């Protein structure tokens, strides 16, 4: 009797209470640790799934790149006609909404640079549609008049995308020209949908103005009539086809565009040089202007000396 004093009883009660709290905390810690472990495992599994999806998506886009590259003409395709030429082709993403196109129909050498709606995968899909339609119009139907080609292409895009019955307004801007040798000269015929053609002749830079309308969208056939402009080039003259990606590129702290005026001035400075040297100067000027700004759009510039 009286083995424990009241003070000892109070101490035992306090100790037992603390033991109980410690046991409870231990159980809670074990539970929390298990929850963290489970969530970590779930997160790792989700990351693995995301990584696998990303790999499959990247593989699919890389395959799309392979397909898109297959439709692009290589420079040697036209080197018999244009021994001195360059291609500056800078997609914003893996695949591009820009592409360039070439055909030889009898005595007509035909070159186009096309800027489809958007960039990346959506733009690449449009580029495949445009390439298919151009092959049909020019290579199969043998239509070479630039204005007629663009008008037919416009209808083809509207029909392919069912734009008469939907809200789809996708389309493209482009530069399209046909070059035909005439005696000692070269007869160039041009039609543009918003994008102009530049040329170097008699030591001066000139421009053939594009029509202010795009291919595709809501305009019907009667609303879309393109004009043909003609230019006689002599041996040693040159001409340039481009999309608006170069002139729209932002740069500097104020993110100002390169502008068409700067593009024109740059041409005045470098157009007398060999084409491959011009390509490097175009690229250097772009990089200097761009500085640390990201690329805003797909960029395509082609130059030819006849």
Secondary structure, DSSP 8 states (H G I E B T S, - for coil): ---S-HHHHHHHHHHHHHHHHHHHHHHHHHHHHHHHHHHHHHHHHHHHHHHHHHHHHHHHHHHHHHHHHHHS--GGGTTTT-SEEEEEEE-SSSS-SEEEEEEEETTEEEEEEEEESSSHHHHHHHHHHHHHHHIIIIIIT----HHHHHHHHHHHHHHHTTTTSSS---EEEEEEEEEEEETTEEEEEEEEEB--EEEEETTEEEEE--BS--EESS--GGG-----EEEEEETT-EEEEE-THHHH-EETTTTEE--HHHHHHHHHHHTTS-HHHHHHHHHHHHHHHHTT----S-EEEEEEE-
